[in-house]
Every structure is written in C-alpha cells, then in structure tokens.
Amino acid sequence: MKARLLVLALVAAGGCKAATQYIGTECVASGTADDLQAVLDVQRTVLLCPRALITLDKSVTIYGGTTMLTAGTPTDPTEMATIMLGANYPAGMGTGLRGAGRDIHISAVRFDGNRRTLGWRDNQIPLELGPGGSYTVDGCDFIDSAGWTHVHFLESCDSAAITNNVVESAPWPHDDTGHWTDGFSISCAHTLIQGNKINDVSSNGIVYFGGPGSTISDNIITESATSAFSGINVGDAIVPDNTGVVVSNNHVVAKPPRYFSEGINAGLHVLGKTTTVSQVSFTGNVIEGMSRYGIGVDGCLDCTVTGNDVTGWHPLPPLANCPAPSAYVAAVTAMHASGTLDPGFLDAKIDGCPGTAEALGDVYRMYAGDHPFPDYFAFEVQLFSQRFEQKQDALAQLQADWDAITARAKTICPAGAMTADVQSVWLRLTDAQYGVTPPLTPAQADAKVRTDLTAAPAGTPCSPPAP
C-alpha cells in the first residue's frame, strides 16, 4: 500500500531550507512483506511513510543500488517507519531484510526483531548486507532481535558505514542458556562504525570479524538492565587481515549491578581462538564498571594500546586457573601481545578465560540446584566485587550469607530431608525474600514459604503432611 506524500521546500528570508525535497513522491504505508517487496522490486529510491508498520511474514530483499529511508529522515524512533518480524514469520526463515548486491543505503528506519513474541531463533536477525560493499546504515533504530545479532555485514565486503544508529534496550538475560545477541557483527574492510549507541545486548556490543582499514570510534555501549560478554571484540579474524583497524574514543560502561566479562578485547584468545591479528590500534577508549578484564590484549601482535582510561574499572569474581581480574592485561611474556603498549598491564595470558555468562552461577547452583541465576540476585555480583576490591574474602562471605538461608530452609523441612528438597526450599526462600520490591525480611519470607507449602499439593518437597 502506498500513500501520496507531498514535501514542499520551506521558503524563508535568506533562501530555502531543508536539504532533501520529495515532490509528489509516494511513500510505502503500513503493510506486509509483499507490499514492501513490490516496491523494492521496481524502485531504486524507496520512501517509507513516517510511523508506518510493515509486518513481515517472510524475508524481504533489498537490491544493489537502492536507497530506503523514512520520509523526512526523522531521528525520533516513534516517527520512523518500523519493519517488524511478525508473529507469523516462519521459524525456519532467516534474515528479515537481506541485501543483494552493492551500494545499498538505509536511513531512519526502525527494525524490530520481535523476540518477545517469536522467542529465541538463532539465525533470525533483522538486517544483513553482503557480500558486497558501499553500504550505509545511518540513523536507524534496532530492537529485540530474535537471533544472534541485530545487524550483520557479511564478508567479502568493502567500504561501508554504520553510523549514528541506536540499539534499544531489550534486556534479555545474560545467562547460561546460550541465547545471546550482539549489537553489530561486522565483517567489512574500510568501514566506519561510528557514533552508535548500543544498549543492553546480552552478548557483545560490536564484534569486528575482520578486514583492513576500518575505524570503530565514538560509540557508546551501555549495560544497565542486563550484562554481556564484551563491549568491543576485535580478533575473531574470519577475515584474517585486520591491518590498520582503529578502535578509538569508545565508551564501554556497565552500570552496577551489570557487567561485562571483558570491556574491550584486543585479540580473542580469551575465547579460545588461536588466530592472531596485527597492527590494530586501541586508543582513547573509556571502560567503566564491572568486568573481569577491562582491556584484554591476547592475540594482538604489533598492536597499539595507548591512552585508554580504565580508572572506573571494578573486578568481577575471579575464575579458577585464570589470571586475577585486572583492569588491563596483556600476554607479553607468552608472546601473544606486542607493539606499543601502555605500561601498567598484568602480564598474563587469558586464553580460554571468558568465564560463564552468570558470574556467580556455579556457586548459586550449589545452593539452589540446577536453575538459572536469577536477576534479583544481581546485587550479589556487585557486593562480591566491592568485597573483593577491598581485599576481603568475598567468596567466604557470600557462602556464609547463603549458608544462613540453607539453615532457614532446614528449619522448614522435616529432619533428614534430602538435599534436593532443602535446595527447593532454599530457592523458595530467596524468591520470596528478594524476588519482590521492596524485599521481604527473612522472617516475612519464612512465613510466606511456610504458608505456600501448607497450601501446596501433596508430594511437594518439604510440604507438611495432610492433617
């Protein structure tokens, strides 16, 4: 469906204003995948009507040489046209909008992956361009990808720009289920990734898969409602040549109690990769908040790591058989890091030390049984960090706190109750006490659990016998 759009030049004293004018141009109104595809099949400039909702029930292809934008290029996402994967989008179908060819430009369009309706679908992402190049994605908005990333530039690819975009907060948990999502996943040489704001992704903010001569600068990557593995990764090396890549003036911040496993990775030996990258520059970046390693240089040779600010770093819980948490670590002695490196780093290799998504998950499951680490316990990660930073025995204090809950659970369960039954009540107690706002007192939580168990079906662990 199309609507007639009249955009007239604004005339005022001193001449014309408004840089782009569309006179008598039709815009694409709300509709379906077929409606959008019909226009993309025949037009090389495609205007979407402001506030239009295009609901996809199948994948759509945008062809080389096409420019697509919301008319007027609004900066407010509520005014942009939205391309959303609909409830009937097939589970086996991949990318929502897929590029075919070079020279594709997309501006001021909102992409909604609709995971809240579709659930997790690994390969179902909102936008993919490539192989090709000369791409622009500017001033767009992305939210709620059902799959592994929000935007993918696929190799081979050269000369692109992904600028001034926003990934909205859609805080899916950073837990051990493996259902994580990147912000941008880029494999494209000579590409500018600049001025983007990426919020609350559950995997990595920006993953650079390789290609020489690209710049990743002035991006803000923030975790405030969930946690993530890293802010920026360079070193996956799907494209081995990363010569001349510059990572500069980015702000990677985890607001407590959220965290990154690593703030910025220069090389990805931390993930168990064996490839190395070389002649990559990391300068002027700011890393704030909790992470196990603020900047990790392991798998980056003849690289430049200078002028980065890690003064706002705070530690995550340490990992067994891995170096202690550090604001700045470089594997120099192991010959996995070399070049111009600012002093002050911990000289250690972090090969295979990403940790699990849930920073305290292993300890939690010793008490609660096989359950995901709950978000209401996020404060415990921050508390652990504070105690650890103050040279206290953070693990012993955490265990003492949780042992006290176990003792309460044992007073509710009959004598001789099985460990699994006590764990079940431990979980009920923590849910009752911390799963509400404001939290209950221990006595209030105990009373609630006793009441709940009295009303529970026969056979519920630690429920009292029927009168």
Rosetta blueprint (number, residue, H / E / L):
1 M L
2 K E
3 A E
4 R E
5 L E
6 L L
7 V L
8 L L
9 A L
10 L E
11 V E
12 A E
13 A L
14 G L
15 G E
16 C E
17 K E
18 A L
19 A L
20 T L
21 Q L
22 Y L
23 I L
24 G L
25 T E
26 E E
27 C E
28 V E
29 A L
30 S L
31 G E
32 T E
33 A H
34 D H
35 D H
36 L H
37 Q H
38 A H
39 V H
40 L H
41 D L
42 V L
43 Q L
44 R L
45 T E
46 V E
47 L E
48 L E
49 C L
50 P L
51 R L
52 A L
53 L E
54 I E
55 T E
56 L E
57 D L
58 K L
59 S L
60 V E
61 T E
62 I E
63 Y E
64 G L
65 G L
66 T L
67 T E
68 M E
69 L E
70 T E
71 A L
72 G L
73 T L
74 P L
75 T L
76 D L
77 P H
78 T H
79 E H
80 M L
81 A E
82 T E
83 I E
84 M E
85 L E
86 G L
87 A L
88 N L
89 Y L
90 P L
91 A L
92 G L
93 M L
94 G L
95 T L
96 G L
97 L E
98 R E
99 G E
100 A E
101 G L
102 R L
103 D L
104 I L
105 H E
106 I E
107 S E
108 A L
109 V E
110 R E
111 F E
112 D E
113 G L
114 N L
115 R H
116 R H
117 T H
118 L H
119 G L
120 W L
121 R L
122 D L
123 N L
124 Q L
125 I L
126 P L
127 L E
128 E E
129 L E
130 G L
131 P L
132 G E
133 G E
134 S E
135 Y E
136 T E
137 V E
138 D E
139 G L
140 C L
141 D E
142 F E
143 I E
144 D L
145 S L
146 A L
147 G L
148 W L
149 T L
150 H L
151 V E
152 H E
153 F E
154 L L
155 E L
156 S L
157 C E
158 D E
159 S E
160 A E
161 A E
162 I E
163 T E
164 N L
165 N L
166 V E
167 V E
168 E L
169 S L
170 A L
171 P L
172 W L
173 P L
174 H L
175 D L
176 D L
177 T L
178 G L
179 H L
180 W L
181 T L
182 D L
183 G L
184 F E
185 S E
186 I E
187 S L
188 C L
189 A E
190 H E
191 T E
192 L E
193 I E
194 Q E
195 G L
196 N L
197 K E
198 I E
199 N E
200 D L
201 V L
202 S L
203 S L
204 N E
205 G E
206 I E
207 V E
208 Y E
209 F E
210 G E
211 G L
212 P L
213 G L
214 S L
215 T E
216 I E
217 S E
218 D L
219 N L
220 I E
221 I E
222 T E
223 E E
224 S L
225 A L
226 T L
227 S L
228 A E
229 F E
230 S E
231 G E
232 I E
233 N E
234 V E
235 G E
236 D E
237 A E
238 I E
239 V E
240 P L
241 D L
242 N L
243 T L
244 G L
245 V L
246 V E
247 V E
248 S E
249 N L
250 N L
251 H E
252 V E
253 V E
254 A E
255 K L
256 P L
257 P L
258 R L
259 Y E
260 F E
261 S E
262 E E
263 G E
264 I E
265 N E
266 A E
267 G L
268 L L
269 H H
270 V H
271 L H
272 G L
273 K L
274 T L
275 T L
276 T L
277 V E
278 S E
279 Q L
280 V L
281 S E
282 F E
283 T E
284 G L
285 N L
286 V E
287 I E
288 E E
289 G E
290 M E
291 S E
292 R E
293 Y E
294 G E
295 I E
296 G E
297 V E
298 D L
299 G L
300 C E
301 L E
302 D E
303 C E
304 T E
305 V E
306 T E
307 G L
308 N L
309 D E
310 V E
311 T E
312 G E
313 W E
314 H E
315 P E
316 L L
317 P L
318 P L
319 L L
320 A L
321 N L
322 C L
323 P L
324 A L
325 P L
326 S E
327 A E
328 Y E
329 V E
330 A E
331 A L
332 V L
333 T L
334 A L
335 M L
336 H L
337 A E
338 S E
339 G E
340 T E
341 L E
342 D L
343 P L
344 G L
345 F L
346 L E
347 D E
348 A L
349 K L
350 I L
351 D L
352 G L
353 C L
354 P L
355 G L
356 T L
357 A L
358 E L
359 A L
360 L L
361 G H
362 D H
363 V H
364 Y H
365 R H
366 M H
367 Y H
368 A H
369 G L
370 D L
371 H L
372 P L
373 F L
374 P L
375 D H
376 Y H
377 F H
378 A H
379 F H
380 E H
381 V H
382 Q H
383 L H
384 F H
385 S H
386 Q H
387 R H
388 F H
389 E H
390 Q L
391 K L
392 Q L
393 D L
394 A H
395 L H
396 A H
397 Q H
398 L H
399 Q H
400 A H
401 D H
402 W H
403 D H
404 A H
405 I H
406 T H
407 A H
408 R H
409 A H
410 K H
411 T H
412 I H
413 C L
414 P L
415 A L
416 G L
417 A L
418 M L
419 T H
420 A H
421 D H
422 V H
423 Q H
424 S H
425 V H
426 W H
427 L H
428 R H
429 L H
430 T H
431 D H
432 A H
433 Q H
434 Y H
435 G L
436 V L
437 T L
438 P L
439 P L
440 L L
441 T L
442 P H
443 A H
444 Q H
445 A H
446 D H
447 A H
448 K H
449 V H
450 R H
451 T H
452 D H
453 L H
454 T H
455 A H
456 A L
457 P L
458 A L
459 G L
460 T L
461 P L
462 C L
463 S L
464 P L
465 P L
466 A L
467 P L
